[in-house]
Amino acid sequence: MNLFSLLLTFLPTLLLALGATLAPMLYTRLVRRLLDGLHSHLTEWLYILLDSYVRPTAQILRALLLYLALVIVPFSFNGPEYRSVLRLLFDFALIFLVGLGAWRAAPMCRLLLRSAENKLDLTTNKTLGRFFENIFRALVATFTGIALLDRVGVPVTGLLTGAGVAGLAVSLAAQSTLSNLIAGITLVLEHPFGIGDYVILGSYEGTVEDISFRSTRIRTSDNIAMTVENSKVCAEYIQNCNQRTSRLWQFSLGLTYDTPKEKLEQLCRDLTALLEGQPSVQADSVTVTVEKFNTSSIDLLVRLYVTTLPYGDFLREKSRINLLILQMVTDAGCSFAFPTTTIDMPAQK
């Protein structure tokens, strides 16, 4: 057989292999352009579904062309067993890619919650959407795995029955995991906090990054990712700092004992007026009182609520107001007290 005859024999296979290389790219480009043009005319769920299957269907086209190329290749071992193996591999690829498209369509779960948007406040809380996306993807992975096993010839019915018995035994042995799962569902349904909220959970505190089936991941103020089991989260008193409308600021000013009563009264009035006049302070929350007579100072208790919520901004606001208080105390002719010790030395003879 000469070279020309050999090329003619392999020509269909080469053309199909070339099509498997170029056709998916051309298909993806055309479908993307078509979807972009129809985006404004399609419902959101249909657009998400079609968009999630663009790449998987392109890969299905590639798998189909490769399958046909390998089926018609003129090899001596191209027999029934060879074609059976090829068909099995193609079916595997088809099932996997269909499941991959469904996996990528998980954002449709958020659309199912739109009817409850006002009750669940989904515009500011991403927790429910992400949680149900995880559930949807877990189901997709499970059914895809079952379909693959069924294609191999594994008795899926018996396998599921055995898995149910084994699952019961495992659930009895893994009660902590089950309790974490139930606690995770409780956190999602009750949503005491959401992703992005700054929370205090007993001795843990930080920004919530993720809520999964088993645990909650928070980012501490030291930028450390900490994972806390959901059962421990539910067992703690949860403090959601994002839901407060103001911050409590309470501190004491220690003045020297030689400060006259009239100056103390005037300083309390002036300090109250100063704090009430600050735009970041709730005026009706300001109290300045003589709290107690300490060992080396007369202590004034200052208590107020500040509406500046971000922690960094709050610290800067405290610094600004503290400097104003320092200047006011100086202008009033008062002095800050500090611990002193008086030692009486016996006279020298």
C-alpha positions as a Markdown table, in Angstrom:
| # | Residue | x | y | z |
|---|---|---|---|---|
| 1 | Met | 0.0 | 0.0 | 0.0 |
| 2 | Asn | 1.5 | 3.3 | -1.1 |
| 3 | Leu | 1.5 | 6.5 | 0.9 |
| 4 | Phe | -1.4 | 8.0 | -1.0 |
| 5 | Ser | -3.7 | 5.0 | -0.4 |
| 6 | Leu | -2.7 | 5.1 | 3.3 |
| 7 | Leu | -3.7 | 8.7 | 3.5 |
| 8 | Leu | -7.0 | 8.0 | 1.8 |
| 9 | Thr | -7.7 | 5.2 | 4.3 |
| 10 | Phe | -7.0 | 7.4 | 7.3 |
| 11 | Leu | -8.5 | 10.6 | 5.9 |
| 12 | Pro | -12.0 | 10.2 | 7.6 |
| 13 | Thr | -10.3 | 9.6 | 10.9 |
| 14 | Leu | -8.0 | 12.6 | 10.5 |
| 15 | Leu | -10.9 | 14.9 | 9.5 |
| 16 | Leu | -12.9 | 13.8 | 12.5 |
| 17 | Ala | -9.9 | 14.3 | 14.8 |
| 18 | Leu | -9.3 | 17.8 | 13.3 |
| 19 | Gly | -13.0 | 18.5 | 13.8 |
| 20 | Ala | -12.7 | 17.4 | 17.4 |
| 21 | Thr | -10.0 | 20.1 | 17.8 |
| 22 | Leu | -11.6 | 23.0 | 16.0 |
| 23 | Ala | -15.4 | 22.4 | 16.2 |
| 24 | Pro | -15.8 | 22.8 | 20.0 |
| 25 | Met | -14.0 | 26.2 | 19.9 |
| 26 | Leu | -16.1 | 27.4 | 17.0 |
| 27 | Tyr | -19.2 | 26.1 | 18.7 |
| 28 | Thr | -18.4 | 27.8 | 22.0 |
| 29 | Arg | -17.8 | 31.2 | 20.3 |
| 30 | Leu | -21.0 | 31.1 | 18.3 |
| 31 | Val | -23.2 | 30.0 | 21.2 |
| 32 | Arg | -21.6 | 32.6 | 23.5 |
| 33 | Arg | -22.3 | 35.3 | 21.0 |
| 34 | Leu | -25.9 | 34.0 | 20.5 |
| 35 | Leu | -26.5 | 34.0 | 24.3 |
| 36 | Asp | -25.1 | 37.5 | 24.7 |
| 37 | Gly | -27.5 | 38.7 | 22.0 |
| 38 | Leu | -30.5 | 36.9 | 23.6 |
| 39 | His | -29.6 | 37.7 | 27.2 |
| 40 | Ser | -32.1 | 40.5 | 27.5 |
| 41 | His | -34.9 | 38.4 | 26.0 |
| 42 | Leu | -34.4 | 35.3 | 28.2 |
| 43 | Thr | -35.5 | 34.7 | 31.7 |
| 44 | Glu | -32.7 | 34.6 | 34.3 |
| 45 | Trp | -33.1 | 30.9 | 35.2 |
| 46 | Leu | -33.0 | 29.9 | 31.5 |
| 47 | Tyr | -30.0 | 32.0 | 30.8 |
| 48 | Ile | -28.1 | 30.5 | 33.7 |
| 49 | Leu | -29.1 | 27.0 | 32.6 |
| 50 | Leu | -28.0 | 27.6 | 29.0 |
| 51 | Asp | -24.8 | 29.3 | 30.0 |
| 52 | Ser | -23.8 | 26.5 | 32.4 |
| 53 | Tyr | -24.1 | 24.0 | 29.5 |
| 54 | Val | -22.1 | 25.8 | 26.9 |
| 55 | Arg | -18.7 | 24.3 | 27.8 |
| 56 | Pro | -20.0 | 20.9 | 28.7 |
| 57 | Thr | -21.9 | 20.6 | 25.4 |
| 58 | Ala | -18.7 | 21.7 | 23.6 |
| 59 | Gln | -16.8 | 18.9 | 25.3 |
| 60 | Ile | -19.6 | 16.5 | 24.4 |
| 61 | Leu | -19.2 | 17.5 | 20.8 |
| 62 | Arg | -15.5 | 16.9 | 21.0 |
| 63 | Ala | -16.0 | 13.5 | 22.7 |
| 64 | Leu | -18.5 | 12.5 | 20.0 |
| 65 | Leu | -16.1 | 13.4 | 17.1 |
| 66 | Leu | -13.2 | 11.6 | 18.8 |
| 67 | Tyr | -15.4 | 8.5 | 19.4 |
| 68 | Leu | -16.4 | 8.4 | 15.7 |
| 69 | Ala | -12.8 | 8.9 | 14.7 |
| 70 | Leu | -11.6 | 6.0 | 16.8 |
| 71 | Val | -14.5 | 3.8 | 15.7 |
| 72 | Ile | -13.7 | 4.1 | 12.0 |
| 73 | Val | -10.0 | 4.0 | 12.3 |
| 74 | Pro | -8.7 | 1.1 | 10.2 |
| 75 | Phe | -6.8 | -0.9 | 12.9 |
| 76 | Ser | -6.5 | -4.6 | 12.9 |
| 77 | Phe | -7.9 | -4.8 | 16.4 |
| 78 | Asn | -11.0 | -2.7 | 15.6 |
| 79 | Gly | -13.5 | -5.3 | 16.6 |
| 80 | Pro | -16.5 | -5.7 | 18.8 |
| 81 | Glu | -14.6 | -5.6 | 22.1 |
| 82 | Tyr | -12.6 | -2.5 | 21.0 |
| 83 | Arg | -15.9 | -0.7 | 20.0 |
| 84 | Ser | -17.5 | -1.8 | 23.3 |
| 85 | Val | -14.7 | -0.2 | 25.3 |
| 86 | Leu | -14.9 | 3.0 | 23.2 |
| 87 | Arg | -18.7 | 3.1 | 23.8 |
| 88 | Leu | -18.2 | 2.7 | 27.5 |
| 89 | Leu | -15.7 | 5.5 | 27.6 |
| 90 | Phe | -18.0 | 7.8 | 25.5 |
| 91 | Asp | -20.9 | 7.0 | 27.8 |
| 92 | Phe | -18.7 | 7.9 | 30.8 |
| 93 | Ala | -17.7 | 11.2 | 29.3 |
| 94 | Leu | -21.4 | 12.0 | 28.4 |
| 95 | Ile | -22.7 | 11.3 | 31.9 |
| 96 | Phe | -19.9 | 13.2 | 33.5 |
| 97 | Leu | -20.3 | 16.3 | 31.2 |
| 98 | Val | -24.1 | 16.3 | 31.7 |
| 99 | Gly | -23.5 | 16.2 | 35.4 |
| 100 | Leu | -20.9 | 19.0 | 35.1 |
| 101 | Gly | -23.5 | 21.2 | 33.4 |
| 102 | Ala | -25.9 | 20.6 | 36.2 |
| 103 | Trp | -23.2 | 21.4 | 38.7 |
| 104 | Arg | -22.5 | 24.7 | 37.0 |
| 105 | Ala | -26.2 | 25.5 | 37.1 |
| 106 | Ala | -26.2 | 25.6 | 40.9 |
| 107 | Pro | -26.8 | 29.5 | 41.0 |
| 108 | Met | -30.4 | 28.8 | 39.9 |
| 109 | Cys | -31.0 | 27.8 | 43.6 |
| 110 | Arg | -30.8 | 31.5 | 44.4 |
| 111 | Leu | -33.7 | 32.1 | 42.1 |
| 112 | Leu | -35.9 | 29.6 | 44.0 |
| 113 | Leu | -35.5 | 31.8 | 47.1 |
| 114 | Arg | -36.5 | 35.0 | 45.4 |
| 115 | Ser | -40.2 | 34.6 | 46.6 |
| 116 | Ala | -38.9 | 34.7 | 50.2 |
| 117 | Glu | -36.5 | 37.6 | 49.6 |
| 118 | Asn | -38.2 | 40.1 | 51.8 |
| 119 | Lys | -38.4 | 37.6 | 54.7 |
| 120 | Leu | -34.9 | 36.3 | 54.4 |
| 121 | Asp | -33.2 | 39.5 | 53.4 |
| 122 | Leu | -31.2 | 37.8 | 50.6 |
| 123 | Thr | -30.0 | 41.0 | 49.2 |
| 124 | Thr | -27.6 | 41.5 | 52.2 |
| 125 | Asn | -27.3 | 37.9 | 53.3 |
| 126 | Lys | -25.6 | 35.3 | 51.0 |
| 127 | Thr | -25.8 | 32.5 | 53.4 |
| 128 | Leu | -28.9 | 30.7 | 52.2 |
| 129 | Gly | -28.0 | 30.9 | 48.6 |
| 130 | Arg | -24.6 | 29.4 | 49.1 |
| 131 | Phe | -25.9 | 26.7 | 51.5 |
| 132 | Phe | -28.6 | 25.5 | 49.0 |
| 133 | Glu | -26.1 | 25.6 | 46.2 |
| 134 | Asn | -23.9 | 23.2 | 48.2 |
| 135 | Ile | -26.9 | 20.9 | 48.7 |
| 136 | Phe | -27.7 | 21.0 | 45.0 |
| 137 | Arg | -24.2 | 20.2 | 44.0 |
| 138 | Ala | -24.0 | 17.3 | 46.5 |
| 139 | Leu | -27.2 | 15.9 | 44.9 |
| 140 | Val | -25.8 | 16.3 | 41.4 |
| 141 | Ala | -22.6 | 14.6 | 42.4 |
| 142 | Thr | -24.6 | 11.7 | 44.0 |
| 143 | Phe | -26.9 | 11.1 | 41.0 |
| 144 | Thr | -24.0 | 11.4 | 38.5 |
| 145 | Gly | -22.0 | 8.8 | 40.5 |
| 146 | Ile | -25.1 | 6.5 | 40.5 |
| 147 | Ala | -25.5 | 6.9 | 36.8 |
| 148 | Leu | -21.8 | 6.0 | 36.2 |
| 149 | Leu | -22.0 | 3.0 | 38.4 |
| 150 | Asp | -25.2 | 1.8 | 36.6 |
| 151 | Arg | -23.4 | 2.2 | 33.2 |
| 152 | Val | -20.6 | -0.1 | 34.5 |
| 153 | Gly | -23.2 | -2.7 | 35.5 |
| 154 | Val | -23.0 | -2.3 | 39.2 |
| 155 | Pro | -26.4 | -3.3 | 40.8 |
| 156 | Val | -27.4 | 0.2 | 42.0 |
| 157 | Thr | -30.6 | -1.0 | 43.8 |
| 158 | Gly | -28.7 | -3.4 | 46.0 |
| 159 | Leu | -25.9 | -0.9 | 46.4 |
| 160 | Leu | -28.4 | 1.7 | 47.7 |
| 161 | Thr | -30.0 | -0.8 | 50.0 |
| 162 | Gly | -26.6 | -1.7 | 51.5 |
| 163 | Ala | -25.6 | 1.9 | 51.6 |
| 164 | Gly | -28.8 | 2.6 | 53.7 |
| 165 | Val | -27.9 | -0.1 | 56.2 |
| 166 | Ala | -24.3 | 1.1 | 56.3 |
| 167 | Gly | -25.4 | 4.7 | 56.6 |
| 168 | Leu | -27.4 | 3.8 | 59.6 |
| 169 | Ala | -24.4 | 2.2 | 61.2 |
| 170 | Val | -22.2 | 5.1 | 60.3 |
| 171 | Ser | -24.7 | 7.7 | 61.6 |
| 172 | Leu | -24.7 | 5.9 | 64.9 |
| 173 | Ala | -20.9 | 6.0 | 65.0 |
| 174 | Ala | -20.7 | 9.6 | 63.8 |
| 175 | Gln | -23.2 | 11.4 | 66.0 |
| 176 | Ser | -21.0 | 14.5 | 66.2 |
| 177 | Thr | -21.0 | 14.9 | 62.4 |
| 178 | Leu | -24.8 | 14.5 | 62.3 |
| 179 | Ser | -25.2 | 17.1 | 65.1 |
| 180 | Asn | -23.0 | 19.5 | 63.2 |
| 181 | Leu | -25.1 | 19.0 | 60.1 |
| 182 | Ile | -28.3 | 19.7 | 62.0 |
| 183 | Ala | -26.7 | 22.7 | 63.6 |
| 184 | Gly | -25.6 | 24.0 | 60.2 |
| 185 | Ile | -29.2 | 23.7 | 58.9 |
| 186 | Thr | -30.4 | 25.5 | 62.0 |
| 187 | Leu | -27.9 | 28.3 | 61.4 |
| 188 | Val | -29.0 | 28.7 | 57.8 |
| 189 | Leu | -32.7 | 28.7 | 58.6 |
| 190 | Glu | -32.5 | 31.0 | 61.6 |
| 191 | His | -29.7 | 33.1 | 60.1 |
| 192 | Pro | -28.4 | 34.7 | 63.3 |
| 193 | Phe | -25.5 | 35.9 | 61.2 |
| 194 | Gly | -24.6 | 35.8 | 57.5 |
| 195 | Ile | -21.5 | 35.7 | 55.4 |
| 196 | Gly | -19.6 | 38.9 | 55.9 |
| 197 | Asp | -20.9 | 39.6 | 59.4 |
| 198 | Tyr | -18.5 | 40.2 | 62.3 |
| 199 | Val | -19.5 | 37.9 | 65.1 |
| 200 | Ile | -18.4 | 36.9 | 68.6 |
| 201 | Leu | -18.9 | 33.2 | 69.4 |
| 202 | Gly | -17.7 | 32.7 | 73.0 |
| 203 | Ser | -13.9 | 33.0 | 72.8 |
| 204 | Tyr | -13.9 | 33.2 | 69.0 |
| 205 | Glu | -14.5 | 36.3 | 67.0 |
| 206 | Gly | -14.1 | 37.4 | 63.4 |
| 207 | Thr | -15.7 | 37.9 | 60.0 |
| 208 | Val | -17.8 | 35.0 | 58.8 |
| 209 | Glu | -16.4 | 33.7 | 55.5 |
| 210 | Asp | -18.4 | 30.4 | 54.9 |
| 211 | Ile | -21.1 | 28.2 | 56.5 |
| 212 | Ser | -20.9 | 24.6 | 55.4 |
| 213 | Phe | -22.7 | 21.4 | 56.4 |
| 214 | Arg | -20.2 | 20.7 | 59.2 |
| 215 | Ser | -18.5 | 23.9 | 60.2 |
| 216 | Thr | -18.4 | 27.7 | 60.1 |
| 217 | Arg | -15.2 | 29.5 | 58.9 |
| 218 | Ile | -14.4 | 32.9 | 60.3 |
| 219 | Arg | -11.5 | 35.2 | 59.7 |
| 220 | Thr | -10.1 | 36.6 | 62.9 |
| 221 | Ser | -8.8 | 40.2 | 63.4 |
| 222 | Asp | -5.3 | 38.7 | 63.1 |
| 223 | Asn | -6.3 | 37.5 | 59.6 |
| 224 | Ile | -6.3 | 33.8 | 60.6 |
| 225 | Ala | -8.9 | 31.5 | 59.1 |
| 226 | Met | -10.6 | 29.6 | 62.0 |
| 227 | Thr | -13.0 | 26.7 | 61.5 |
| 228 | Val | -15.5 | 26.2 | 64.3 |
| 229 | Glu | -17.9 | 23.2 | 64.3 |
| 230 | Asn | -21.5 | 24.2 | 63.9 |
| 231 | Ser | -22.6 | 22.4 | 67.0 |
| 232 | Lys | -20.2 | 24.6 | 69.1 |
| 233 | Val | -21.5 | 27.7 | 67.3 |
| 234 | Cys | -25.1 | 26.9 | 68.2 |
| 235 | Ala | -24.0 | 26.2 | 71.8 |
| 236 | Glu | -22.5 | 29.7 | 72.3 |
| 237 | Tyr | -24.2 | 33.0 | 72.8 |
| 238 | Ile | -23.9 | 34.5 | 69.3 |
| 239 | Gln | -23.1 | 38.2 | 69.2 |
| 240 | Asn | -23.6 | 39.7 | 65.7 |
| 241 | Cys | -21.8 | 43.0 | 65.7 |
| 242 | Asn | -23.2 | 44.0 | 62.3 |
| 243 | Gln | -26.7 | 44.2 | 63.6 |
| 244 | Arg | -26.0 | 46.9 | 66.2 |
| 245 | Thr | -26.7 | 50.5 | 65.4 |
| 246 | Ser | -24.1 | 52.0 | 67.8 |
| 247 | Arg | -21.1 | 51.2 | 69.9 |
| 248 | Leu | -20.9 | 51.7 | 73.7 |
| 249 | Trp | -18.0 | 53.8 | 74.9 |
| 250 | Gln | -17.4 | 54.0 | 78.6 |
| 251 | Phe | -14.3 | 55.3 | 80.3 |
| 252 | Ser | -13.1 | 57.1 | 83.5 |
| 253 | Leu | -11.3 | 60.4 | 84.0 |
| 254 | Gly | -9.1 | 60.6 | 87.1 |
| 255 | Leu | -8.7 | 64.2 | 88.5 |
| 256 | Thr | -6.5 | 65.3 | 91.3 |
| 257 | Tyr | -8.0 | 65.7 | 94.8 |
| 258 | Asp | -7.2 | 69.4 | 94.9 |
| 259 | Thr | -9.8 | 70.1 | 92.2 |
| 260 | Pro | -12.6 | 72.3 | 93.7 |
| 261 | Lys | -16.2 | 71.2 | 93.7 |
| 262 | Glu | -17.2 | 74.1 | 91.5 |
| 263 | Lys | -14.7 | 73.1 | 88.8 |
| 264 | Leu | -15.8 | 69.5 | 88.9 |
| 265 | Glu | -19.4 | 70.5 | 88.4 |
| 266 | Gln | -18.5 | 72.9 | 85.5 |
| 267 | Leu | -16.3 | 70.3 | 83.9 |
| 268 | Cys | -19.1 | 67.7 | 84.0 |
| 269 | Arg | -21.5 | 70.2 | 82.3 |
| 270 | Asp | -18.9 | 71.3 | 79.7 |
| 271 | Leu | -17.9 | 67.8 | 78.9 |
| 272 | Thr | -21.5 | 66.7 | 78.5 |
| 273 | Ala | -22.1 | 69.6 | 76.1 |
| 274 | Leu | -18.9 | 68.8 | 74.1 |
| 275 | Leu | -19.9 | 65.2 | 73.6 |
| 276 | Glu | -23.5 | 65.9 | 72.8 |
| 277 | Gly | -22.3 | 68.3 | 70.1 |
| 278 | Gln | -20.3 | 65.6 | 68.2 |
| 279 | Pro | -22.0 | 64.3 | 65.0 |
| 280 | Ser | -21.0 | 60.7 | 65.7 |
| 281 | Val | -22.4 | 60.6 | 69.3 |
| 282 | Gln | -26.0 | 59.9 | 70.3 |
| 283 | Ala | -26.7 | 63.0 | 72.3 |
| 284 | Asp | -29.4 | 61.5 | 74.5 |
| 285 | Ser | -26.9 | 58.7 | 75.6 |
| 286 | Val | -24.2 | 61.0 | 77.1 |
| 287 | Thr | -23.8 | 60.9 | 80.9 |
| 288 | Val | -20.9 | 62.4 | 82.8 |
| 289 | Thr | -21.0 | 61.8 | 86.6 |
| 290 | Val | -18.6 | 61.8 | 89.6 |
| 291 | Glu | -18.3 | 58.1 | 90.0 |
| 292 | Lys | -16.1 | 57.4 | 93.0 |
| 293 | Phe | -13.2 | 58.6 | 95.2 |
| 294 | Asn | -10.3 | 56.4 | 94.2 |
| 295 | Thr | -7.0 | 56.0 | 96.1 |
| 296 | Ser | -5.3 | 58.8 | 94.3 |
| 297 | Ser | -8.0 | 60.4 | 92.1 |
| 298 | Ile | -11.6 | 61.7 | 91.9 |
| 299 | Asp | -13.0 | 59.6 | 89.0 |
| 300 | Leu | -15.5 | 60.9 | 86.5 |
| 301 | Leu | -17.5 | 58.2 | 84.7 |
| 302 | Val | -18.2 | 59.0 | 81.0 |
| 303 | Arg | -20.7 | 56.9 | 79.2 |
| 304 | Leu | -22.0 | 57.4 | 75.6 |
| 305 | Tyr | -23.0 | 55.6 | 72.4 |
| 306 | Val | -21.1 | 56.3 | 69.2 |
| 307 | Thr | -22.7 | 55.6 | 65.8 |
| 308 | Thr | -19.4 | 55.0 | 64.0 |
| 309 | Leu | -19.5 | 51.2 | 63.5 |
| 310 | Pro | -16.4 | 50.1 | 61.5 |
| 311 | Tyr | -13.7 | 49.3 | 64.1 |
| 312 | Gly | -10.9 | 51.3 | 62.5 |
| 313 | Asp | -13.2 | 54.4 | 62.1 |
| 314 | Phe | -14.3 | 54.0 | 65.7 |
| 315 | Leu | -10.7 | 54.0 | 66.9 |
| 316 | Arg | -10.0 | 57.2 | 64.9 |
| 317 | Glu | -13.1 | 58.9 | 66.3 |
| 318 | Lys | -12.1 | 58.0 | 69.9 |
| 319 | Ser | -8.7 | 59.5 | 69.3 |
| 320 | Arg | -10.2 | 62.7 | 68.0 |
| 321 | Ile | -12.7 | 63.1 | 70.9 |
| 322 | Asn | -10.0 | 62.2 | 73.5 |
| 323 | Leu | -7.8 | 65.0 | 72.2 |
| 324 | Leu | -10.8 | 67.4 | 72.6 |
| 325 | Ile | -11.3 | 66.2 | 76.2 |
| 326 | Leu | -7.6 | 66.6 | 77.0 |
| 327 | Gln | -7.8 | 70.2 | 75.7 |
| 328 | Met | -11.0 | 70.9 | 77.7 |
| 329 | Val | -9.6 | 69.6 | 81.0 |
| 330 | Thr | -6.4 | 71.7 | 80.5 |
| 331 | Asp | -8.4 | 74.9 | 79.7 |
| 332 | Ala | -10.6 | 74.3 | 82.8 |
| 333 | Gly | -7.5 | 74.4 | 85.0 |
| 334 | Cys | -7.8 | 70.8 | 86.1 |
| 335 | Ser | -5.1 | 68.1 | 86.3 |
| 336 | Phe | -5.2 | 64.4 | 85.6 |
| 337 | Ala | -4.3 | 62.3 | 88.6 |
| 338 | Phe | -1.7 | 59.5 | 88.7 |
| 339 | Pro | -0.8 | 57.2 | 91.5 |
| 340 | Thr | 1.7 | 58.7 | 94.0 |
| 341 | Thr | 3.4 | 57.5 | 97.1 |
| 342 | Thr | 4.4 | 59.8 | 100.0 |
| 343 | Ile | 7.2 | 58.6 | 102.3 |
| 344 | Asp | 7.9 | 60.4 | 105.6 |
| 345 | Met | 11.6 | 60.2 | 106.4 |
| 346 | Pro | 12.7 | 60.6 | 110.0 |
| 347 | Ala | 14.6 | 63.7 | 110.8 |
| 348 | Gln | 18.4 | 63.2 | 111.0 |
| 349 | Lys | 19.9 | 63.8 | 114.4 |
